[in-house]
Amino acid sequence: MRLSYTRLAGLAAKKQKCFALVPGSRSSTEILSLSTLHSHPFCRNESKQGGSKMSSFSCLLLFLQGAWAAVIIQVPSSPVQAGPHSNVSLPCHFSLDPPRPINVDFLIVRWSLRGKNVAKFDTNITVFRPRGAVLDARRLPEGNATLYLSDVREEDAGEYTCFVLHTPDSAEGKVALKLEAPPHLTLGSTEVPLGKPSTLTCAASDFYPDGVSVKWLRGSETLKVDSPPAKLEANYHFNAESVLNFTPQISDAGVTFSCHIQHPAAKDPIRKDFELKVVARPQLHIVTRPSGKTFLVAECLVCGFYPENVEVQGLQNGEPIQGRIYKSGLEKNSNGTFSTGSVFFPKQGHFAANFTCQVQHEALEAPLEETIPWEPEAPGSPMTWLLGPLGLALGLVLGGGAMLMYQRRRAKNEQAEPNDQTLLKKMGEDAESHEGKASGKSLDGTRM
């Protein structure tokens, strides 16, 4: 008698049981294992309470419904990493070959670690792990047998086995769980002051277990190899920091530095490259000629800054000075820094005023300023003849000596030394040209 699939399914639904395997050739067990048939709930021996018996032949036909599909397991080839007390998923996906729908009535899924069950699906989900585990029965028809573990600890690490039986075939995959977390690399500020003892920091955070090696490089040159002590944080992960101490020079500006961190959880060193930013703060000094509050010309000197981009502005009572300020070009100092300057003239009037030199540069957090007070000359004062181009010439000549003394004093302190005479000369030439064109005469009084 020929049994239809519907008939066989009906018998299975009634949970009628096989009492014996079909006698005959052992070749049948190449497709159906004896243990598989005897263990499946549809083909166990008849219960003591009696009841209808499914013939061994019918039982065989029932299982042959799935005999043509092999179980294919897909698991990650690399270990799964998890930090202590974190949650983790162990992927395990399966399919049938040739493709066909997965029938959970013929499905058993079992996860185990070191021979002990962790979770199992056999009609229902059973969890054996004391701290719990999740095997989602709703995802099984999709071929997803992923295991979810919470609050993983040292005893949870190891090689897990994902076993899938879709009667009559079965397969298993191995998933390694390592209790480890690679570090996150964070750099501190990469801006350093020229010629001053400085530090660069490279921090490794949230790694597990303890133990990192840090290497500092300047281009391809190794500067330092370090194994900084690690600190255990409240999240059960470790943090560590390596410090590179050095005194930056102009030759370091724009050079690629890098920090490499090696840790067991990272297959390759974790690295970050950066261009070192070397800066020198500008020094500001104002010289007035003649000295005192009734000066006729003020010289604003900006010295020893790096890099070269700088903005110098003259202000009168907080407002930019228009048309009465003359700037020199950049002068490169022997140590690689730069200097510049400007000359401005007070606007003659009857009221006192404040004059300010303002410098903006990337080495400054806020503009650098120096302010001096100015008062008008009393009517009929002999100093009034100095106004105009001749006053500028006198201011530049007298100011040169003061500037030179000032720069020599700074040189003794190993600060940047601008080319003062060249700077003053250029400032004077620029101012003379501008004033001469305005008056039609040169500083010596001859007609241009």
C-alpha positions as CSV (number, residue, x, y, z in Angstrom):
1,M,0.0,0.0,0.0
2,R,1.3,3.4,-0.9
3,L,1.2,6.1,1.8
4,S,0.8,9.7,0.8
5,Y,2.8,12.5,2.5
6,T,-0.5,13.8,3.9
7,R,-1.2,10.4,5.4
8,L,2.3,10.2,6.9
9,A,2.0,13.7,8.3
10,G,-1.3,12.8,9.8
11,L,0.3,9.8,11.5
12,A,3.1,12.0,12.8
13,A,0.7,14.5,14.1
14,K,-1.1,11.8,16.1
15,K,2.4,11.0,17.5
16,Q,2.1,7.3,16.6
17,K,5.4,5.7,17.2
18,C,7.6,3.3,15.3
19,F,8.5,0.1,17.2
20,A,11.3,-1.1,15.0
21,L,13.6,-0.1,12.1
22,V,12.9,-1.6,8.8
23,P,14.9,-4.8,8.5
24,G,17.1,-5.1,5.5
25,S,20.3,-3.5,4.1
26,R,22.5,-1.4,6.4
27,S,22.9,1.0,3.4
28,S,19.7,2.7,4.6
29,T,21.6,3.9,7.7
30,E,23.9,5.9,5.4
31,I,20.9,8.3,5.0
32,L,19.1,7.7,8.3
33,S,21.2,7.0,11.4
34,L,19.8,4.5,13.9
35,S,20.3,7.0,16.7
36,T,18.4,9.7,14.8
37,L,15.4,7.5,14.2
38,H,15.2,6.1,17.7
39,S,15.7,9.5,19.3
40,H,13.1,11.4,17.3
41,P,9.8,11.9,19.1
42,F,7.9,10.5,16.0
43,C,9.7,7.1,15.9
44,R,10.2,6.0,19.5
45,N,9.1,2.6,20.8
46,E,5.5,2.1,21.6
47,S,4.5,3.4,25.1
48,K,3.5,1.1,27.8
49,Q,0.0,2.5,27.6
50,G,-0.3,0.9,24.2
51,G,-1.9,2.5,21.3
52,S,-1.7,2.3,17.5
53,K,1.7,1.4,16.0
54,M,3.2,3.0,12.9
55,S,4.8,0.4,10.8
56,S,8.5,0.5,10.4
57,F,8.0,1.0,6.7
58,S,5.7,4.0,7.3
59,C,8.2,5.5,9.7
60,L,10.9,5.1,7.2
61,L,8.8,6.9,4.5
62,L,8.0,9.6,7.0
63,F,11.7,10.4,7.5
64,L,12.6,10.1,3.9
65,Q,10.6,13.3,3.3
66,G,13.7,15.1,4.4
67,A,16.3,12.6,3.3
68,W,17.2,14.5,0.1
69,A,18.3,17.7,1.9
70,A,21.7,18.1,3.6
71,V,22.2,20.6,6.5
72,I,24.7,23.4,5.7
73,I,26.1,25.3,8.7
74,Q,27.6,28.8,8.5
75,V,29.6,30.1,11.5
76,P,32.3,32.8,11.8
77,S,35.8,31.7,11.0
78,S,37.4,34.2,13.4
79,P,36.8,34.2,17.2
80,V,34.1,36.3,18.6
81,Q,35.4,38.9,21.0
82,A,33.6,40.2,24.1
83,G,34.6,42.3,27.0
84,P,34.0,41.1,30.5
85,H,30.4,41.5,31.8
86,S,29.2,42.4,28.3
87,N,26.5,40.8,26.1
88,V,27.5,38.9,23.0
89,S,25.9,36.9,20.2
90,L,27.4,33.7,18.7
91,P,26.2,33.5,15.1
92,C,25.1,30.2,13.7
93,H,23.1,30.0,10.4
94,F,21.9,26.9,8.6
95,S,20.2,26.0,5.4
96,L,19.2,22.9,3.4
97,D,20.8,21.7,0.2
98,P,19.0,21.4,-2.2
99,P,17.0,24.4,-0.9
100,R,13.7,23.7,0.8
101,P,11.7,25.1,3.7
102,I,12.9,24.3,7.2
103,N,10.3,22.2,9.1
104,V,10.7,22.7,12.8
105,D,8.9,19.4,13.4
106,F,12.1,17.7,12.1
107,L,14.5,20.2,13.8
108,I,16.8,19.9,16.8
109,V,19.3,22.6,17.7
110,R,21.8,22.3,20.5
111,W,24.5,24.6,21.8
112,S,27.2,23.2,24.0
113,L,30.5,24.3,25.6
114,R,33.1,21.8,26.6
115,G,30.6,19.0,26.3
116,K,27.9,20.7,28.5
117,N,24.6,21.9,27.1
118,V,24.1,25.7,27.1
119,A,20.8,25.9,25.3
120,K,18.6,23.5,23.2
121,F,15.6,23.5,20.9
122,D,13.7,20.2,20.7
123,T,10.1,21.2,20.2
124,N,10.7,23.8,23.0
125,I,13.6,25.9,24.2
126,T,15.6,24.7,27.1
127,V,18.3,26.8,28.7
128,F,21.1,25.3,30.9
129,R,23.4,28.3,31.5
130,P,22.9,29.6,35.0
131,R,23.1,33.3,33.9
132,G,20.7,32.6,31.0
133,A,20.9,32.4,27.3
134,V,18.6,33.2,24.4
135,L,17.9,30.9,21.4
136,D,15.1,32.5,19.5
137,A,12.6,29.9,18.3
138,R,10.9,32.4,16.0
139,R,14.1,32.7,13.9
140,L,14.8,29.0,13.5
141,P,12.5,28.6,10.4
142,E,14.7,31.3,8.8
143,G,17.8,29.2,9.5
144,N,19.0,31.4,12.3
145,A,20.2,29.5,15.3
146,T,22.3,32.4,16.8
147,L,22.9,32.1,20.6
148,Y,22.8,35.3,22.8
149,L,24.7,35.4,26.0
150,S,24.6,38.1,28.7
151,D,27.1,39.1,31.3
152,V,29.9,37.0,29.9
153,R,32.8,36.1,32.2
154,E,36.0,34.1,32.1
155,E,34.2,30.8,32.4
156,D,32.1,31.6,29.3
157,A,35.2,31.8,27.1
158,G,35.9,28.7,24.9
159,E,34.8,26.9,21.8
160,Y,31.1,26.5,21.4
161,T,29.4,23.8,19.3
162,C,26.3,24.7,17.3
163,F,24.6,21.3,16.4
164,V,21.7,21.3,14.0
165,L,19.6,18.2,13.1
166,H,17.0,18.5,10.4
167,T,15.9,14.9,10.0
168,P,17.5,12.9,8.7
169,D,20.7,15.0,8.2
170,S,22.8,16.9,10.8
171,A,25.8,19.2,10.9
172,E,27.7,21.2,13.4
173,G,29.9,24.3,13.5
174,K,32.4,25.6,16.0
175,V,32.3,29.2,17.3
176,A,35.2,30.4,19.5
177,L,34.4,33.1,22.2
178,K,37.4,35.0,23.5
179,L,37.0,37.3,26.5
180,E,39.0,40.2,25.2
181,A,38.5,43.7,23.9
182,P,40.9,45.6,21.6
183,P,42.0,49.1,22.8
184,H,40.7,52.4,21.4
185,L,43.5,54.8,20.6
186,T,43.2,58.5,21.4
187,L,45.9,61.2,20.9
188,G,46.3,64.2,23.0
189,S,47.1,67.6,21.6
190,T,49.5,67.5,18.6
191,E,50.4,71.2,18.9
192,V,53.7,71.9,20.8
193,P,55.7,75.1,21.5
194,L,58.9,75.6,19.7
195,G,62.1,75.1,21.7
196,K,60.3,74.2,25.0
197,P,60.0,70.8,26.8
198,S,56.8,69.3,25.5
199,T,54.8,66.1,25.8
200,L,52.7,64.0,23.4
201,T,50.2,61.5,24.8
202,C,48.8,58.4,23.3
203,A,46.0,56.7,25.3
204,A,44.7,53.1,25.0
205,S,41.2,52.7,26.5
206,D,38.6,50.0,27.1
207,F,40.9,47.0,26.5
208,Y,40.9,43.6,28.0
209,P,42.9,41.8,29.3
210,D,45.7,43.9,30.8
211,G,48.9,44.5,28.8
212,V,49.6,46.9,25.9
213,S,52.8,47.9,24.1
214,V,53.1,51.4,22.7
215,K,55.6,52.5,20.1
216,W,56.3,56.1,19.0
217,L,57.7,56.9,15.6
218,R,59.0,60.0,13.8
219,G,58.6,59.1,10.2
220,S,60.2,55.6,10.1
221,E,62.5,56.4,13.1
222,T,61.5,54.7,16.4
223,L,61.6,57.2,19.2
224,K,60.3,55.2,22.2
225,V,58.9,51.7,23.0
226,D,56.7,51.7,26.1
227,S,54.6,49.3,28.2
228,P,52.6,51.7,30.4
229,P,50.9,50.5,33.5
230,A,47.2,49.8,33.0
231,K,44.4,50.9,35.4
232,L,41.2,48.8,35.8
233,E,38.1,50.9,35.4
234,A,34.6,50.4,36.8
235,N,33.5,48.8,33.5
236,Y,36.0,46.0,34.0
237,H,38.2,47.2,31.2
238,F,41.7,48.7,31.3
239,N,43.1,52.1,30.4
240,A,46.7,53.1,29.9
241,E,48.6,56.1,28.6
242,S,52.0,56.6,27.1
243,V,53.9,59.9,27.2
244,L,56.6,61.1,24.8
245,N,58.8,63.8,26.2
246,F,60.9,65.9,23.8
247,T,61.9,69.5,22.8
248,P,60.5,70.3,19.4
249,Q,62.5,72.2,16.8
250,I,61.6,73.9,13.5
251,S,62.7,70.7,11.7
252,D,59.9,68.8,13.5
253,A,57.2,71.0,12.0
254,G,54.9,69.2,9.6
255,V,56.8,65.9,10.1
256,T,54.6,62.8,10.4
257,F,54.6,61.2,13.9
258,S,52.7,58.1,14.8
259,C,51.6,56.1,17.8
260,H,51.3,52.3,17.5
261,I,49.5,50.1,20.1
262,Q,49.9,46.3,20.2
263,H,47.4,44.2,22.2
264,P,46.5,40.5,22.1
265,A,42.9,41.3,21.0
266,A,44.1,43.2,17.9
267,K,45.4,41.2,15.0
268,D,47.5,44.1,13.8
269,P,48.9,47.1,15.6
270,I,46.4,49.9,16.1
271,R,48.0,53.2,14.9
272,K,47.3,56.8,14.3
273,D,49.5,59.2,12.3
274,F,49.6,62.9,12.7
275,E,51.6,65.9,11.5
276,L,53.3,67.7,14.4
277,K,52.2,71.3,14.7
278,V,55.1,73.4,16.0
279,V,54.2,77.0,17.1
280,A,56.0,79.9,18.7
281,R,54.1,82.7,20.4
282,P,54.8,86.2,19.1
283,Q,56.4,88.7,21.4
284,L,54.9,92.2,21.3
285,H,56.7,95.5,22.2
286,I,55.8,99.1,21.5
287,V,58.4,101.8,21.2
288,T,57.2,105.5,21.1
289,R,59.2,108.5,19.9
290,P,59.7,110.7,21.6
291,S,58.9,108.9,24.8
292,G,56.0,110.0,27.0
293,K,52.3,110.5,26.4
294,T,52.8,113.1,23.7
295,F,54.6,110.8,21.3
296,L,54.5,111.5,17.5
297,V,55.2,108.0,16.2
298,A,54.7,104.5,17.7
299,E,56.6,101.4,16.5
300,C,54.8,98.1,17.0
301,L,57.3,95.2,16.9
302,V,56.1,91.6,16.6
303,C,59.0,89.1,17.0
304,G,59.8,85.4,17.2
305,F,56.6,83.8,15.9
306,Y,56.0,80.6,14.0
307,P,54.4,79.8,11.6
308,E,54.6,82.9,9.5
309,N,50.9,83.9,9.2
310,V,50.3,86.8,11.5
311,E,47.9,89.8,11.6
312,V,49.0,93.1,13.2
313,Q,46.5,95.9,13.6
314,G,46.7,99.4,15.2
315,L,43.7,100.6,17.1
316,Q,42.8,104.1,18.4
317,N,40.2,104.0,21.2
318,G,39.3,100.5,20.0
319,E,38.8,101.4,16.4
320,P,41.1,100.5,13.5
321,I,43.5,103.2,12.5
322,Q,42.8,104.1,8.9
323,G,45.6,105.3,6.5
324,R,48.1,106.1,9.2
325,I,49.8,102.8,9.7
326,Y,52.7,101.3,7.7
327,K,53.7,97.6,7.9
328,S,57.0,96.0,7.0
329,G,57.4,92.6,5.4
330,L,58.3,89.4,7.2
331,E,61.8,88.8,8.3
332,K,63.1,85.3,8.9
333,N,65.2,84.9,12.0
334,S,68.2,82.6,12.3
335,N,66.3,80.1,14.4
336,G,63.5,79.8,11.7
337,T,61.0,82.0,13.4
338,F,59.7,85.3,11.9
339,S,59.4,88.9,12.9
340,T,57.5,91.9,11.5
341,G,56.6,95.4,12.5
342,S,54.4,98.4,11.9
343,V,54.6,102.1,12.5
344,F,51.5,104.3,13.2
345,F,50.9,107.9,13.8
346,P,48.4,109.4,16.3
347,K,45.6,111.4,14.8
348,Q,46.2,114.9,16.1
349,G,43.3,116.3,18.0
350,H,42.3,118.0,21.2
351,F,41.4,114.9,23.2
352,A,43.5,112.2,24.8
353,A,43.3,108.7,23.3
354,N,44.5,105.1,23.8
355,F,46.6,103.4,21.1
356,T,46.7,99.7,20.9
357,C,48.9,97.2,19.0
358,Q,46.9,94.0,18.4
359,V,48.4,90.7,17.2
360,Q,46.5,87.6,16.0
361,H,48.4,84.4,15.5
362,E,47.5,80.7,15.7
363,A,49.8,80.1,18.6
364,L,47.6,82.5,20.7
365,E,44.3,81.6,22.3
366,A,43.2,85.2,22.2
367,P,44.6,88.3,20.5
368,L,47.8,89.7,22.0
369,E,47.5,93.4,22.8
370,E,49.5,96.2,24.3
371,T,48.0,99.7,24.9
372,I,49.6,103.0,25.5
373,P,48.0,106.4,26.3
374,W,48.5,109.5,24.1
375,E,47.8,113.2,25.0
376,P,47.8,116.1,22.6
377,E,50.7,118.6,22.7
378,A,49.9,122.0,24.3
379,P,49.4,124.8,21.7
380,G,52.6,126.4,20.6
381,S,54.8,123.5,21.9
382,P,58.1,123.3,20.2
383,M,57.4,119.6,19.5
384,T,54.6,120.4,17.0
385,W,57.1,120.9,14.2
386,L,57.9,117.2,14.3
387,L,54.6,116.3,12.9
388,G,54.6,114.8,9.5
389,P,57.5,113.1,7.6
390,L,60.3,114.6,9.6
391,G,58.7,113.3,12.8
392,L,58.6,109.9,11.3
393,A,62.3,110.0,10.4
394,L,63.2,111.1,13.9
395,G,61.1,108.4,15.4
396,L,62.7,105.7,13.3
397,V,66.2,106.9,14.0
398,L,65.7,107.2,17.7
399,G,63.7,104.0,17.9
400,G,66.4,102.0,16.2
401,G,68.7,102.1,19.1
402,A,66.0,101.1,21.6
403,M,64.8,98.3,19.4
404,L,68.4,96.9,19.1
405,M,68.9,97.0,22.8
406,Y,65.5,95.3,23.3
407,Q,66.3,92.5,20.8
408,R,69.8,91.9,22.3
409,R,68.3,91.5,25.7
410,R,65.9,89.0,24.3
411,A,68.7,87.1,22.6
412,K,70.4,86.6,25.9
413,N,67.3,84.7,27.0
414,E,67.6,82.5,23.9
415,Q,64.5,84.0,22.4
416,A,64.0,84.6,18.7
417,E,66.2,87.4,17.4
418,P,64.8,89.3,14.4
419,N,67.0,91.2,11.9
420,D,66.3,94.5,13.7
421,Q,68.2,96.9,11.4
422,T,66.8,95.4,8.3
423,L,63.3,95.5,9.8
424,L,63.6,99.1,10.8
425,K,65.1,100.1,7.5
426,K,62.2,98.6,5.6
427,M,59.7,100.1,8.0
428,G,61.3,103.5,7.4
429,E,61.5,103.1,3.7
430,D,57.8,102.1,3.5
431,A,56.7,105.0,5.7
432,E,59.0,107.5,3.9
433,S,57.6,106.5,0.6
434,H,54.0,106.8,1.7
435,E,54.5,110.2,3.5
436,G,56.8,111.5,0.7
437,K,54.1,110.8,-1.9
438,A,51.5,112.5,0.2
439,S,53.6,115.7,0.7
440,G,55.5,115.8,-2.6
441,K,58.8,115.9,-0.7
442,S,61.3,113.3,0.6
443,L,62.5,113.3,4.2
444,D,65.4,115.5,3.4
445,G,63.0,118.2,2.2
446,T,63.8,118.0,-1.5
447,R,61.0,118.1,-4.1
448,M,60.2,114.7,-5.6
